[in-house]
């Protein structure tokens, strides 16, 4: 059985979807979507280091294809 893969927006690695943390947009704010049930475009990160790298590279707005606000506490939750 083939498992779906997704690309991390921080490091660019392709990994099985189950190993990554999904992020989604609620309104204009980026939030975690661990159950992957929120509608719309999602973005994936491997871990906290990749999240920090995605922020430095400004990859989060690109991944969602729009300007989004990023809650600083989300960084603490993605450990």
C-alpha positions, 0 to 999 in steps of 0.5 A: 500500500502506498502512503501519501507523501507531502513536502516540508515547507522548512527543509523541503524533504518528502515524507509520509503525510503521517510523519508531518504536522499539518498547518492550515489557515483559519480566517487569516491566521495559521493554526495547527491541524493535526487531524487534517480535517480543516478545509483548504490548502494545508502546509506541512512541517517536520518539526520545530527546526523546520518551522523556524526555517520556514519562518526565516525563508518566508515560506509560510505565506508562499505555501498558502498563496496569500498573506497570513498572520502567524501566531508566535505561540504556534512555534512553541506548540510545534515541538 
